[in-house]
Every structure is written in C-alpha cells, then in structure tokens.
Amino acid sequence: MTKVFFETSGDGYWSDRKAEVCITDMRIDYCDDDKQFGELRVYFDTEDWDVKHHGLIYTDRQFIDNLRTFLFEHNLPGDDVDYSEQGMQGNKYVSLDVGKKFIRSWEAKFGELTV
C-alpha cells in the first residue's frame, strides 16, 4: 500500500494533538463467519504517532473523516466504518468496526478474506 497521510484535529477523548499521521497499512483483522461484522485495522507510523506520548487517535473526528474519504475514493463504503471500542485500540493501529457492506466491497476489490 502506498503511504498516505491522515490528519488529526486534536478533539478526541484521549488526545489533543493536531498532526499528520502516516498510514502504512490497512487490514481486516477479524471477520465473523457470516461476514456481517469485522475489524479493520489502520496501521500508522509510530514515528509520527507514539501512543504512549500522544495518546490514542480513537474518537478524533478529523482522522475518521479522512479515513472515510480515502475509502470512498477507493470504492469502499466509508459510511460502514466506525471506531471500535477504546479497549480495541493498539499501539500501532486504530481499530474500527466494519459491517457487511464494507466486507463485501473489500472482498470484491481484494479477493477472499484470509482472517
């Protein structure tokens, strides 16, 4: 995946930092057997964002707006993506819930899920 940058606005519950964050990868890390629900992980460069120092990106509105726009631009339904719960967030990724519309589009674009 070509690196892209999303911005944070600093309005999240766990961070007030405004910054550009380099996105290094996106993967569906979990999908239920019926392909109705899954987890999308959006990996970021830890040189740009250090969770221990900057806090969690979780709940930042600009970040998710940038992500949804990026997904729509790549023919994936960004409106079927939202932040997972706080406990799902990682030190290298933002965890997001995805629904069946997103999962089907992801499969059509990239092939069978391997999770």
Secondary structure as UniProt FT lines:
FT   STRAND          4..9
FT   STRAND          18..31
FT   TURN            33..34
FT   STRAND          37..44
FT   TURN            46..48
FT   HELIX           51..54
FT   TURN            58..59
FT   HELIX           61..73
FT   TURN            74..75
FT   HELIX           78..80
FT   STRAND          81..83
FT   HELIX           86..88
FT   STRAND          93..99
FT   HELIX           100..110
//
